[in-house]
Amino acid sequence: MTLVIARADMRISAVPQEDNSGLFYFAACVTDEDCFTTPLKYRVHGRYIETQEYWGERPVSRFTVDLTSVDLSSPNRLSKMANKLYRSFRKSELSLAELVFFRVYQDDNTAVWMIPFTNNSLVWMQKRTLHL
């Protein structure tokens, strides 16, 4: 039995422009451990509305994103795991429906994001602020 590990590099950026709203960017690049398959690249841009809610006693930020741009590469070959992600990304590309991302803070600089693909996957990320 051959074990294939998928690697996913993801980027989430929320750029505030007004109170509780702004521009939202999500990008993912997925490949297998040894790069035998073509990398799967997916990017979405849109405008978000941020609302606050609580899950138990934990504060959660909800980002409802109205998509304005979706870009999905068409890879030649995919691993089984990447193929599952590809189908989920493709569905959002075809529908251009709104996407909902949740951010659950671990502390002031780290959070777990629930992304709306493959049954709401969880992704841990560090916060970085770009000052211009």
C-alpha positions as CSV (number, residue, x, y, z in Angstrom):
1,M,0.0,0.0,0.0
2,T,1.3,3.4,-1.0
3,L,0.6,6.3,1.3
4,V,0.3,9.7,-0.5
5,I,0.4,12.8,1.6
6,A,-1.2,16.0,0.3
7,R,0.4,19.4,1.0
8,A,-1.7,22.5,1.0
9,D,-0.4,26.0,1.2
10,M,-3.2,28.4,2.0
11,R,-3.4,32.2,2.4
12,I,-6.3,34.2,3.8
13,S,-6.3,38.0,3.8
14,A,-9.1,40.2,5.0
15,V,-8.5,43.9,4.1
16,P,-10.8,46.1,6.1
17,Q,-12.2,49.1,4.2
18,E,-15.2,50.1,6.3
19,D,-16.6,49.0,9.7
20,N,-17.0,45.2,9.5
21,S,-16.5,44.9,5.8
22,G,-13.8,45.0,3.1
23,L,-11.9,42.8,0.6
24,F,-11.3,39.1,1.2
25,Y,-8.7,37.0,-0.6
26,F,-8.3,33.2,-0.3
27,A,-5.6,31.2,-2.1
28,A,-4.7,27.5,-2.0
29,C,-2.0,25.5,-3.7
30,V,-2.3,21.7,-3.2
31,T,0.1,19.0,-4.3
32,D,1.2,15.6,-3.2
33,E,4.3,14.9,-1.0
34,D,6.6,14.2,-3.9
35,C,5.1,16.5,-6.5
36,F,4.2,13.6,-8.8
37,T,0.9,15.3,-9.7
38,T,0.2,18.8,-11.1
39,P,-0.3,21.4,-8.4
40,L,-3.9,22.5,-7.9
41,K,-4.1,26.3,-7.6
42,Y,-7.3,28.0,-6.4
43,R,-7.9,31.7,-5.7
44,V,-11.0,33.7,-4.8
45,H,-11.6,37.4,-4.2
46,G,-14.6,39.2,-3.0
47,R,-16.2,41.6,-0.6
48,Y,-16.8,40.4,3.0
49,I,-19.1,41.3,5.8
50,E,-17.8,40.4,9.2
51,T,-20.1,39.5,12.1
52,Q,-19.3,38.3,15.6
53,E,-20.9,35.3,17.3
54,Y,-20.0,32.9,20.1
55,W,-19.6,29.2,20.0
56,G,-20.0,28.4,23.7
57,E,-17.9,31.0,25.4
58,R,-15.4,31.3,22.5
59,P,-15.7,34.4,20.3
60,V,-15.9,33.7,16.6
61,S,-15.7,36.0,13.6
62,R,-17.9,35.0,10.6
63,F,-16.8,36.3,7.2
64,T,-19.6,36.1,4.6
65,V,-17.8,36.6,1.2
66,D,-19.7,37.7,-1.9
67,L,-17.4,36.5,-4.6
68,T,-16.2,38.8,-7.4
69,S,-13.4,36.6,-8.9
70,V,-12.6,32.9,-8.9
71,D,-9.6,31.3,-10.5
72,L,-9.0,27.6,-10.6
73,S,-6.2,25.8,-12.5
74,S,-7.0,22.8,-14.5
75,P,-4.3,20.3,-13.5
76,N,-3.4,17.4,-15.8
77,R,-3.2,14.8,-13.0
78,L,-4.4,14.8,-9.4
79,S,-4.0,12.5,-6.4
80,K,-7.1,11.1,-4.8
81,M,-7.0,13.6,-2.0
82,A,-6.4,16.6,-4.3
83,N,-9.2,15.4,-6.5
84,K,-11.7,15.7,-3.6
85,L,-10.5,19.3,-3.0
86,Y,-10.7,20.0,-6.8
87,R,-14.3,19.0,-6.9
88,S,-15.2,21.2,-4.0
89,F,-13.3,24.2,-5.5
90,R,-14.9,23.6,-8.9
91,K,-18.4,23.6,-7.4
92,S,-17.7,27.1,-5.9
93,E,-16.2,28.3,-9.2
94,L,-19.3,27.3,-11.1
95,S,-21.8,28.6,-8.7
96,L,-20.1,31.9,-7.7
97,A,-22.2,31.6,-4.5
98,E,-21.2,33.4,-1.4
99,L,-18.7,31.6,0.9
100,V,-18.6,31.7,4.6
101,F,-15.3,31.5,6.6
102,F,-15.1,31.3,10.4
103,R,-12.2,32.5,12.4
104,V,-11.8,31.1,16.0
105,Y,-9.0,32.8,17.9
106,Q,-6.6,30.7,19.9
107,D,-4.9,33.9,21.2
108,D,-4.2,37.4,19.8
109,N,-1.9,36.2,17.0
110,T,-3.2,32.7,16.1
111,A,-6.5,31.4,14.9
112,V,-8.2,28.4,13.5
113,W,-10.1,29.1,10.3
114,M,-13.0,26.9,9.2
115,I,-12.9,27.0,5.4
116,P,-16.0,26.1,3.4
117,F,-14.5,23.3,1.3
118,T,-14.5,19.5,1.8
119,N,-16.9,19.5,4.8
120,N,-15.6,22.6,6.4
121,S,-11.9,21.8,6.9
122,L,-10.0,23.4,9.7
123,V,-6.8,25.4,9.1
124,W,-4.5,26.8,11.8
125,M,-2.9,30.1,10.8
126,Q,-0.7,32.8,12.4
127,K,-1.8,36.5,12.2
128,R,0.4,38.9,10.3
129,T,-0.5,42.6,9.9
130,L,0.9,44.5,7.0
131,H,1.3,48.2,7.7
132,L,1.5,50.4,4.6
